[in-house]
Amino acid sequence: MNVRMWGRALLTIQRVDKPAWERLDLISRWLIVARASVLVITFISVAIAGLLAIRAGRFDPALWVLTALALLLAHATNNLLNDLTDHLKGVDRNNYFRAIYGPHALEHQLLSVRGLIAYAAFSGLIALAIGGYLVSVRGPLALALLAAGAVFVLFYTWPLKYIGLGEVAVILVWGPLMIGGTYFVVTGLWDWDVLLVGLPYALGATTVIFGKHIDKLADDRSRGIRTLPVLVGERAARWMLGAMIVLMYAIVAFLVVIGFLGPVVLVVFLALPRARAALALYAKPRPTERPEHWPAVVWPLYFVRVAFAHNRRFGMLFLVGLAADVVLRLFLAR
């Protein structure tokens, strides 16, 4: 076991060659090819729902842990199926964007197709089994949420991403499905206000995929993958990306003004330096070659890199603010 590699794989995308891959343990391999470092996006969504459940006085820790595990495994499964689908369709060949910024299990011959299917089946079947149990606890609405999640896991890469619906799918998954769905499973209640509270972070998750799709716009266009940035063009996509970041802060401020969230949640504004840096970057077209100041190890990630960094900072601060708000409300309620 290489626990140190587990931690590294959870924090950043690890670039490994075949000899290094052969020396890794099974858990390290799964974490790397499942792109575990981006699973933090899912964890923050689940944590937001958990804090709102605590605030409502209906938190069930066992159901929350099971839901978190199921959603993290489902996200990992989607990442694996994404690589499998694009490999089988020939999208990731010839040094395509995805095969440059991180290890691609199939294109870099780290795994066979059968091996990758086994990895995806491992995480997917566990997620499905947990989902089945949660349906038995919560009933028809939980089944509908499970079915919707399965659709997005199986069909995000194709056809949704190919017809400009991938970005819409992301905002639906990391908002209503994950935050609203987790809150429902944990509390037994569906609350539309929870969706509004979760919307800023759902927008943040969408900025990450939006930034990535702008980064690989030219490659996607040449391969007939009509993501939303391909359909609207880079300039409009950059404006949309910036607008989503502004909306994240505007919605939080609105929720505080109307009293639904306490002023302590405004701690998210400490992420503004990252937001300003991102907006300044989005104001200009993406360079076709790596700028001298840009780390070679992360190129060709450009817009997505700053979107991810901002979203992680915003999300963590949002959690801190929500947790403080919950504690204050419980204290004042005594």
C-alpha positions as CSV (number, residue, x, y, z in Angstrom):
1,M,0.0,0.0,0.0
2,N,1.2,3.5,-0.8
3,V,-0.9,5.8,1.5
4,R,1.2,8.8,0.4
5,M,0.1,8.3,-3.2
6,W,-3.5,8.0,-2.1
7,G,-3.2,11.5,-0.6
8,R,-1.5,12.9,-3.7
9,A,-4.1,11.4,-6.0
10,L,-6.9,12.9,-3.9
11,L,-5.3,16.4,-4.1
12,T,-4.0,16.6,-7.7
13,I,-4.1,14.7,-11.0
14,Q,-1.1,12.5,-11.1
15,R,0.8,11.9,-14.3
16,V,2.3,8.4,-14.3
17,D,4.0,6.4,-17.0
18,K,3.7,2.6,-17.5
19,P,6.7,1.7,-15.3
20,A,5.5,3.9,-12.5
21,W,2.0,2.5,-12.9
22,E,3.2,-1.1,-12.5
23,R,4.7,-0.2,-9.1
24,L,1.4,1.2,-7.7
25,D,-1.1,-0.7,-5.5
26,L,-4.6,-1.3,-6.7
27,I,-6.2,1.6,-4.7
28,S,-3.6,4.1,-6.0
29,R,-4.4,3.0,-9.6
30,W,-8.1,3.3,-9.1
31,L,-7.8,6.8,-7.5
32,I,-5.6,8.0,-10.4
33,V,-7.6,6.7,-13.4
34,A,-10.9,7.7,-11.7
35,R,-9.5,11.2,-11.3
36,A,-10.2,11.2,-7.6
37,S,-8.8,14.8,-7.2
38,V,-12.0,16.2,-8.7
39,L,-14.3,14.3,-6.4
40,V,-14.0,17.1,-3.9
41,I,-16.6,18.9,-6.0
42,T,-19.1,16.2,-5.2
43,F,-18.1,16.0,-1.5
44,I,-18.7,19.7,-1.1
45,S,-22.2,19.4,-2.6
46,V,-23.0,16.5,-0.2
47,A,-21.6,18.5,2.8
48,I,-23.8,21.5,2.0
49,A,-26.8,19.2,2.1
50,G,-25.7,17.7,5.3
51,L,-25.3,21.1,7.0
52,L,-28.7,22.2,5.9
53,A,-30.1,18.9,7.3
54,I,-28.4,19.7,10.6
55,R,-29.9,23.2,10.5
56,A,-33.4,21.6,10.0
57,G,-32.8,19.4,13.0
58,R,-33.3,16.2,10.9
59,F,-29.8,15.0,10.2
60,D,-29.3,11.3,10.0
61,P,-25.5,10.6,10.0
62,A,-25.7,7.0,8.7
63,L,-27.9,8.0,5.7
64,W,-25.6,11.0,5.0
65,V,-22.5,8.8,5.0
66,L,-24.1,6.3,2.7
67,T,-25.3,9.0,0.3
68,A,-21.9,10.6,0.2
69,L,-20.2,7.3,-0.5
70,A,-22.7,6.5,-3.3
71,L,-22.4,9.8,-5.0
72,L,-18.6,9.9,-4.8
73,L,-18.4,6.4,-6.3
74,A,-21.0,7.4,-9.0
75,H,-18.9,10.4,-9.9
76,A,-15.8,8.3,-10.2
77,T,-17.7,5.8,-12.3
78,N,-18.7,8.6,-14.7
79,N,-15.1,9.7,-15.1
80,L,-14.1,6.1,-16.0
81,L,-17.0,5.7,-18.4
82,N,-16.1,9.1,-19.9
83,D,-12.7,7.8,-20.8
84,L,-14.0,4.5,-22.0
85,T,-16.7,6.0,-24.3
86,D,-14.3,8.6,-25.8
87,H,-11.7,5.9,-26.4
88,L,-14.1,3.6,-28.2
89,K,-15.3,6.5,-30.3
90,G,-11.7,7.4,-31.2
91,V,-12.0,10.9,-29.6
92,D,-9.0,10.6,-27.3
93,R,-6.5,9.5,-30.0
94,N,-3.7,11.5,-31.5
95,N,-2.7,13.5,-28.4
96,Y,-6.2,14.8,-27.7
97,F,-6.7,17.3,-24.8
98,R,-7.8,14.6,-22.3
99,A,-4.7,12.5,-22.9
100,I,-2.3,15.4,-22.4
101,Y,-3.3,16.8,-19.0
102,G,-3.5,13.5,-17.1
103,P,-3.1,9.8,-17.3
104,H,-5.6,8.1,-19.6
105,A,-5.9,4.5,-18.7
106,L,-6.6,3.3,-22.2
107,E,-4.7,5.7,-24.5
108,H,-1.6,5.3,-22.3
109,Q,-2.1,1.6,-22.2
110,L,-2.3,1.5,-18.4
111,L,-5.3,-0.7,-18.5
112,S,-7.1,-2.8,-21.1
113,V,-10.7,-2.1,-22.0
114,R,-11.7,-5.1,-19.9
115,G,-9.6,-3.7,-17.0
116,L,-11.2,-0.3,-17.2
117,I,-14.7,-1.8,-17.3
118,A,-13.8,-3.8,-14.2
119,Y,-12.8,-0.6,-12.4
120,A,-16.0,1.1,-13.4
121,A,-18.1,-1.9,-12.5
122,F,-16.5,-2.0,-9.0
123,S,-17.4,1.6,-8.2
124,G,-20.7,1.6,-10.1
125,L,-22.1,-1.5,-8.6
126,I,-21.3,-0.4,-5.1
127,A,-23.0,3.0,-5.8
128,L,-26.0,1.2,-7.2
129,A,-26.3,-1.2,-4.3
130,I,-26.2,1.7,-1.8
131,G,-28.7,3.6,-3.9
132,G,-31.0,0.5,-3.8
133,Y,-30.9,0.5,0.0
134,L,-31.6,4.3,0.2
135,V,-34.6,3.7,-2.1
136,S,-35.9,1.1,0.3
137,V,-35.7,3.7,3.1
138,R,-37.1,6.7,1.3
139,G,-39.4,5.3,-1.4
140,P,-40.5,6.5,-4.9
141,L,-38.8,9.9,-4.9
142,A,-35.5,8.4,-4.0
143,L,-36.0,5.9,-6.9
144,A,-36.6,8.8,-9.3
145,L,-33.5,10.6,-8.1
146,L,-31.5,7.3,-8.5
147,A,-32.8,6.8,-12.0
148,A,-31.9,10.4,-12.9
149,G,-28.4,10.0,-11.5
150,A,-27.9,6.8,-13.5
151,V,-29.0,8.5,-16.7
152,F,-26.4,11.3,-16.2
153,V,-23.6,8.8,-15.3
154,L,-24.3,6.6,-18.3
155,F,-25.2,9.3,-20.9
156,Y,-23.3,12.4,-20.0
157,T,-20.3,11.6,-22.3
158,W,-22.6,10.6,-25.1
159,P,-25.0,12.0,-26.2
160,L,-25.5,14.9,-23.8
161,K,-22.0,16.4,-24.1
162,Y,-22.2,16.0,-27.9
163,I,-25.4,18.1,-28.2
164,G,-24.6,21.1,-25.9
165,L,-26.4,19.6,-22.9
166,G,-23.4,18.5,-20.9
167,E,-23.1,21.8,-19.0
168,V,-26.9,21.8,-18.3
169,A,-26.4,18.3,-16.9
170,V,-23.7,19.4,-14.6
171,I,-25.7,22.2,-13.0
172,L,-28.7,19.8,-12.6
173,V,-26.5,17.1,-11.0
174,W,-24.5,19.3,-8.6
175,G,-27.6,21.3,-7.6
176,P,-31.0,19.6,-7.5
177,L,-29.8,16.0,-7.8
178,M,-26.9,16.1,-5.3
179,I,-27.7,18.8,-2.9
180,G,-31.5,18.6,-3.0
181,G,-31.4,14.8,-3.3
182,T,-29.0,14.3,-0.5
183,Y,-31.1,16.6,1.7
184,F,-34.2,14.5,0.9
185,V,-32.5,11.2,1.6
186,V,-31.1,12.4,4.9
187,T,-34.2,14.2,6.2
188,G,-37.1,12.6,4.3
189,L,-38.2,16.1,3.1
190,W,-37.9,17.8,-0.3
191,D,-37.3,21.5,0.2
192,W,-37.1,23.9,-2.7
193,D,-35.3,26.5,-0.5
194,V,-32.4,24.0,-0.3
195,L,-32.0,24.1,-4.0
196,L,-31.7,27.9,-3.9
197,V,-29.0,27.6,-1.2
198,G,-27.2,25.0,-3.3
199,L,-27.4,27.0,-6.5
200,P,-24.2,29.1,-6.0
201,Y,-22.1,26.0,-5.6
202,A,-23.9,24.2,-8.5
203,L,-22.9,27.2,-10.6
204,G,-19.4,26.9,-9.3
205,A,-19.2,23.2,-10.4
206,T,-20.5,24.2,-13.8
207,T,-17.8,26.8,-14.2
208,V,-15.2,24.0,-13.9
209,I,-16.7,22.0,-16.8
210,F,-17.4,25.1,-18.7
211,G,-13.8,26.2,-18.4
212,K,-12.6,22.8,-19.5
213,H,-14.8,22.9,-22.6
214,I,-13.5,26.3,-23.6
215,D,-10.0,25.0,-23.2
216,K,-10.6,22.2,-25.6
217,L,-13.0,24.0,-27.8
218,A,-10.9,23.7,-31.0
219,D,-10.3,20.0,-30.4
220,D,-14.0,19.3,-29.7
221,R,-15.1,21.2,-32.8
222,S,-12.8,19.2,-35.0
223,R,-14.2,16.0,-33.6
224,G,-17.8,17.0,-33.9
225,I,-18.4,17.3,-30.2
226,R,-20.8,20.2,-29.9
227,T,-20.4,21.3,-26.3
228,L,-22.1,24.6,-25.3
229,P,-18.8,26.6,-25.8
230,V,-18.6,25.1,-29.3
231,L,-22.1,26.1,-30.1
232,V,-21.9,29.7,-28.8
233,G,-18.3,30.4,-29.6
234,E,-15.4,31.2,-27.3
235,R,-16.1,34.9,-26.7
236,A,-19.7,34.3,-25.6
237,A,-18.6,31.2,-23.6
238,R,-16.1,33.4,-21.7
239,W,-18.8,35.9,-20.9
240,M,-21.1,33.1,-19.7
241,L,-18.3,31.7,-17.5
242,G,-17.7,35.1,-15.9
243,A,-21.4,35.7,-15.4
244,M,-21.7,32.4,-13.5
245,I,-19.0,33.5,-11.1
246,V,-20.7,36.8,-10.4
247,L,-24.0,35.0,-9.9
248,M,-22.4,32.8,-7.2
249,Y,-21.7,35.8,-5.0
250,A,-24.9,37.6,-5.9
251,I,-27.1,34.7,-4.8
252,V,-25.3,34.3,-1.5
253,A,-25.7,38.0,-0.9
254,F,-29.4,37.8,-1.7
255,L,-29.9,34.9,0.7
256,V,-28.3,36.9,3.4
257,V,-30.3,40.1,2.7
258,I,-33.6,38.2,2.9
259,G,-32.5,36.6,6.1
260,F,-32.5,33.0,4.9
261,L,-28.8,32.7,5.6
262,G,-26.9,34.6,8.4
263,P,-24.3,37.3,7.7
264,V,-21.5,34.9,8.7
265,V,-22.0,33.1,5.3
266,L,-20.6,36.2,3.6
267,V,-17.2,34.7,4.5
268,V,-17.4,33.3,0.9
269,F,-16.4,36.8,-0.2
270,L,-12.8,35.9,1.0
271,A,-12.6,34.0,-2.3
272,L,-13.0,37.2,-4.3
273,P,-9.3,37.5,-5.0
274,R,-9.5,34.1,-6.8
275,A,-12.7,35.3,-8.6
276,R,-11.0,38.5,-9.7
277,A,-8.1,36.6,-11.1
278,A,-10.4,34.3,-12.9
279,L,-12.5,37.1,-14.4
280,A,-9.3,38.9,-15.6
281,L,-8.2,35.7,-17.3
282,Y,-11.6,35.2,-18.9
283,A,-11.6,38.7,-20.4
284,K,-9.1,37.6,-23.0
285,P,-9.1,34.7,-25.5
286,R,-7.3,31.6,-24.5
287,P,-3.7,31.5,-25.8
288,T,-2.9,28.8,-28.3
289,E,0.5,28.2,-26.8
290,R,1.5,28.0,-23.2
291,P,2.4,31.4,-21.7
292,E,5.9,31.6,-20.2
293,H,4.5,32.2,-16.7
294,W,2.1,29.2,-16.9
295,P,3.3,26.0,-15.2
296,A,4.2,23.4,-17.9
297,V,2.9,20.6,-15.6
298,V,-0.7,21.8,-15.9
299,W,-0.8,22.9,-19.5
300,P,-3.1,22.7,-21.5
301,L,-5.4,23.3,-18.6
302,Y,-6.0,27.1,-18.6
303,F,-9.5,28.4,-17.9
304,V,-10.4,25.2,-16.1
305,R,-7.5,25.5,-13.8
306,V,-8.5,28.8,-12.4
307,A,-12.2,27.8,-12.4
308,F,-11.3,24.8,-10.3
309,A,-9.1,26.7,-7.9
310,H,-11.8,29.4,-7.4
311,N,-14.6,26.9,-7.0
312,R,-12.7,24.9,-4.4
313,R,-11.9,28.0,-2.4
314,F,-15.5,29.3,-2.7
315,G,-16.9,25.9,-1.8
316,M,-14.7,25.4,1.3
317,L,-15.6,28.9,2.5
318,F,-19.2,28.3,1.8
319,L,-19.0,25.2,4.0
320,V,-17.3,27.2,6.8
321,G,-20.0,29.9,6.6
322,L,-22.9,27.4,6.6
323,A,-21.4,25.5,9.5
324,A,-20.9,28.7,11.5
325,D,-24.5,29.8,10.6
326,V,-25.8,26.4,11.8
327,V,-23.9,26.6,15.1
328,L,-25.1,30.2,15.7
329,R,-28.7,29.3,15.0
330,L,-28.6,26.3,17.4
331,F,-26.9,28.4,20.1
332,L,-29.5,31.2,19.8
333,A,-32.3,28.7,19.8
334,R,-31.5,27.5,23.3
